[in-house]
C-alpha cells in the first residue's frame, strides 16, 4: 500500500503507538511522512536541497512530537512544520545570495573610490596593496579574494562567479563548505575595507 494513501486519522493512531513505545508504528509513521514530504518539497525545492529539507522537517516532527506528545491532527501539524522548514530554507538562500553579491562587488566598490577596476592587479594599486597585506595577515582571506578575482575574469553572472570562486578556494582548502565560505567572505570583506582605508590614510598623511 502506498504510504501516502494512509488516512490522516490512521497517522494519529500511528503517532499514538509511537509515543507508547511501538517501534513498528514509529517506522510506519515517519516513512509515511517522508513520502508525503518528498512529494510536496520536490515541487518547491531544488533537487540538491530536497533531501536536506525533508530530513530537517522530519527531525523537528520527531523532536517536537515527542515533547508535545502530539497524537491528534498529526498530518496537518507535520505539514505546517514542513512549510516552515521550506520557508526557512528560502530565507537562508536569500541571505546567501546577499552575501554572494556583496562579496563579489566589494572589490569593484573599493576600486571605484580612487582607481577603477582595471587597476586592481597593478603593483602600485592601493587595493592591490590592501589585498597583499590582507593575504599575508589572513591567508584564508587572501585565498577567497584571489578566487573571486580569478572567477570574475572568466565572466558570468553573480551565482556563476561565486560558485567558481568557492571551487577555487576548495582546491587549497578542501574542508571549506559553502556556508563557511560565505561566512568567511563577510568577515574578510570587513578586514579588506579596514586595510584599504588604513593604506589610504598612510598615503594621505605622507602626502
Backbone torsions as a table, in degrees:
resi	resn	phi	psi	omega
1	UNK	NA	134.7	178.1
2	UNK	-62.8	125.2	-177.9
3	UNK	-56.4	-35.9	-177.5
4	UNK	-70.2	-9.9	179.9
5	UNK	-87.7	-6.3	178.7
6	UNK	-67.5	128.7	-179.6
7	UNK	-59.9	153.9	-178.1
8	UNK	-60.4	-37.6	-179.3
9	UNK	-66.9	-28.0	176.2
10	UNK	-68.9	-32.1	176.3
11	UNK	-65.3	-36.4	176.2
12	UNK	-62.8	-38.8	178.7
13	UNK	-66.4	-40.2	177.7
14	UNK	-64.5	-39.7	178.2
15	UNK	-62.9	-39.0	177.6
16	UNK	-62.1	-44.5	177.9
17	UNK	-63.9	-42.4	178.8
18	UNK	-57.9	-49.7	-177.0
19	UNK	-69.6	-16.4	176.1
20	UNK	-89.1	-1.0	177.1
21	UNK	100.2	11.9	180.0
22	UNK	-84.7	105.6	-176.6
23	UNK	-67.4	-31.7	177.7
24	UNK	-65.0	-42.2	178.2
25	UNK	-64.0	-39.2	178.9
26	UNK	-62.2	-45.7	-180.0
27	UNK	-61.4	-46.5	-179.9
28	UNK	-63.6	-41.7	-178.2
29	UNK	-61.3	-50.8	-173.7
30	UNK	-77.1	-26.6	173.2
31	UNK	-68.4	-40.2	177.7
32	UNK	-63.6	-45.6	179.4
33	UNK	-64.4	-37.7	-179.9
34	UNK	-62.0	-45.1	179.4
35	UNK	-61.8	-44.5	178.9
36	UNK	-63.9	-43.6	-179.3
37	UNK	-61.4	-44.1	-179.9
38	UNK	-61.0	-42.0	-178.8
39	UNK	-61.9	-35.1	179.9
40	UNK	-82.2	-47.2	-173.6
41	UNK	-65.8	-32.9	-176.8
42	UNK	-66.4	-16.9	176.9
43	UNK	-88.6	-8.1	-173.9
44	UNK	-126.1	-16.5	-174.1
45	UNK	-124.9	142.8	177.7
46	UNK	-61.4	150.0	-173.7
47	UNK	-56.2	-40.2	-176.1
48	UNK	-72.8	-9.8	176.8
49	UNK	-111.0	-3.2	-171.6
50	UNK	-60.2	-53.2	-175.7
51	UNK	-63.5	-38.1	179.6
52	UNK	-62.9	-43.5	-179.6
53	UNK	-63.0	-46.8	-179.3
54	UNK	-62.5	-44.3	-179.6
55	UNK	-65.2	-38.8	177.2
56	UNK	-61.1	-44.2	-179.9
57	UNK	-63.9	-43.4	179.6
58	UNK	-63.2	-38.4	178.8
59	UNK	-63.4	-39.1	178.8
60	UNK	-67.5	-42.3	177.3
61	UNK	-60.3	-44.4	-179.3
62	UNK	-60.7	-46.4	-176.5
63	UNK	-71.8	-52.3	-175.9
64	UNK	-72.4	-33.6	178.0
65	UNK	-60.8	-40.5	178.0
66	UNK	-69.8	-41.1	-179.2
67	UNK	-65.9	-39.2	-175.6
68	UNK	-93.0	-5.2	-177.7
69	UNK	50.9	51.7	-174.2
70	UNK	-83.4	122.9	179.4
71	UNK	-131.7	5.0	179.4
72	UNK	-123.7	142.7	179.4
73	UNK	51.6	40.8	-176.0
74	UNK	-62.2	-39.3	-177.8
75	UNK	-65.1	-49.4	-179.6
76	UNK	-60.4	-45.1	179.8
77	UNK	-62.3	-42.9	-178.9
78	UNK	-66.8	-39.8	179.4
79	UNK	-67.8	-31.2	174.4
80	UNK	-63.8	-41.0	176.6
81	UNK	-62.1	-44.0	178.9
82	UNK	-59.8	-44.7	179.5
83	UNK	-60.5	-40.6	178.8
84	UNK	-65.0	-40.8	178.9
85	UNK	-64.5	-41.6	177.8
86	UNK	-63.7	-42.3	177.4
87	UNK	-61.3	-43.0	177.6
88	UNK	-64.2	-35.5	178.4
89	UNK	-61.7	-45.0	-179.7
90	UNK	-68.2	-35.4	176.3
91	UNK	-63.2	-42.7	178.3
92	UNK	-62.5	-40.7	178.5
93	UNK	-64.8	-37.7	178.3
94	UNK	-65.7	-42.4	178.2
95	UNK	-63.3	-38.3	178.6
96	UNK	-63.0	-41.5	179.0
97	UNK	-64.6	-40.9	178.5
98	UNK	-61.7	-43.1	177.9
99	UNK	-63.8	-40.4	-179.4
100	UNK	-60.6	-50.4	-178.4
101	UNK	-63.5	-42.1	179.3
102	UNK	-60.9	-44.5	-178.8
103	UNK	-65.4	-38.0	-176.7
104	UNK	-76.8	-22.5	-177.9
105	UNK	-98.1	-11.1	-174.6
106	UNK	-61.8	-38.6	-179.6
107	UNK	-63.8	-45.8	178.8
108	UNK	-65.7	-39.2	-179.9
109	UNK	-62.7	-41.7	178.3
110	UNK	-68.1	-42.2	-178.3
111	UNK	-64.3	-36.3	-178.7
112	UNK	-62.6	-21.0	-176.2
113	UNK	-64.7	-30.7	-177.1
114	UNK	-152.3	-14.7	-166.5
115	UNK	-124.5	-39.6	-173.5
116	UNK	96.7	140.7	-174.2
117	UNK	-57.8	-29.5	-176.1
118	UNK	-68.7	-14.4	-176.8
119	UNK	-100.3	6.9	-176.7
120	UNK	-57.1	-40.4	-174.8
121	UNK	-84.3	-6.6	-177.3
122	UNK	-65.4	141.0	-175.7
123	UNK	-61.8	-31.8	-178.1
124	UNK	-92.5	-0.1	-178.5
125	UNK	-65.7	135.4	177.0
126	UNK	-61.0	-38.3	-179.9
127	UNK	-69.2	-39.1	177.6
128	UNK	-63.4	-39.3	177.7
129	UNK	-64.4	-40.4	179.2
130	UNK	-64.3	-42.3	179.0
131	UNK	-63.1	-42.4	-179.8
132	UNK	-65.1	-43.3	178.8
133	UNK	-62.9	-43.7	-179.6
134	UNK	-63.7	-42.9	-179.1
135	UNK	-63.2	-33.2	179.0
136	UNK	-71.7	-40.2	-178.1
137	UNK	-82.7	-34.5	-178.4
138	UNK	-132.7	85.9	-175.4
139	UNK	-54.7	-37.4	179.8
140	UNK	-63.1	-41.2	177.2
141	UNK	-62.5	-39.7	178.2
142	UNK	-60.7	-41.9	179.0
143	UNK	-65.9	-39.4	-178.5
144	UNK	-64.0	-49.0	-177.5
145	UNK	-71.7	-31.1	174.5
146	UNK	-63.9	-39.4	177.7
147	UNK	-65.9	-39.8	178.7
148	UNK	-64.8	-45.4	-180.0
149	UNK	-61.9	-44.9	-179.7
150	UNK	-63.3	-39.3	-179.1
151	UNK	-70.8	-38.0	178.3
152	UNK	-60.9	-36.5	-179.0
153	UNK	-64.9	-24.7	179.6
154	UNK	-83.6	-9.6	176.7
155	UNK	80.8	-174.2	-179.6
156	UNK	105.0	174.4	179.9
157	UNK	-78.4	172.8	-177.7
158	UNK	-54.4	-44.2	-178.0
159	UNK	-65.7	-41.0	-179.8
160	UNK	-66.5	-42.8	178.9
161	UNK	-61.2	-45.1	-178.8
162	UNK	-63.6	-43.5	-179.4
163	UNK	-62.4	-42.9	178.3
164	UNK	-64.3	-40.0	179.7
165	UNK	-61.4	-42.6	177.4
166	UNK	-60.7	-43.1	-179.6
167	UNK	-65.0	-38.4	177.2
168	UNK	-61.0	-45.5	-179.1
169	UNK	-65.1	-39.5	-178.0
170	UNK	-66.2	-20.6	177.2
171	UNK	-64.2	-35.2	179.4
172	UNK	-98.4	-21.3	-178.5
173	UNK	-132.5	75.9	-173.6
174	UNK	-58.3	-23.3	-177.7
175	UNK	-83.6	-3.1	-179.9
176	UNK	-69.5	120.1	176.8
177	UNK	-92.0	167.9	177.6
178	UNK	-60.7	-46.7	179.6
179	UNK	-62.4	-42.1	178.3
180	UNK	-63.6	-35.4	179.5
181	UNK	-61.9	-47.9	-176.7
182	UNK	-72.8	-32.0	175.7
183	UNK	-66.4	-45.6	178.5
184	UNK	-64.9	-38.0	179.9
185	UNK	-60.7	-41.2	179.2
186	UNK	-62.2	-43.7	179.7
187	UNK	-68.9	-41.0	-178.7
188	UNK	-66.4	-32.9	177.7
189	UNK	-60.3	-44.6	179.2
190	UNK	-63.5	-40.9	178.7
191	UNK	-64.5	-40.4	-179.2
192	UNK	-66.2	-42.9	-179.9
193	UNK	-62.1	-44.6	-179.9
194	UNK	-63.1	-41.3	179.3
195	UNK	-65.4	-42.9	179.7
196	UNK	-62.1	-43.8	179.9
197	UNK	-66.4	-35.3	178.7
198	UNK	-65.8	-41.3	179.4
199	UNK	-66.5	-41.9	177.3
200	UNK	-61.1	-41.6	179.8
201	UNK	-63.4	-40.4	178.4
202	UNK	-63.4	-45.0	-178.5
203	UNK	-66.2	-34.9	178.7
204	UNK	-67.7	-41.0	-178.6
205	UNK	-68.4	-32.2	178.7
206	UNK	-78.2	-21.7	-178.6
207	UNK	-75.0	NA	NA
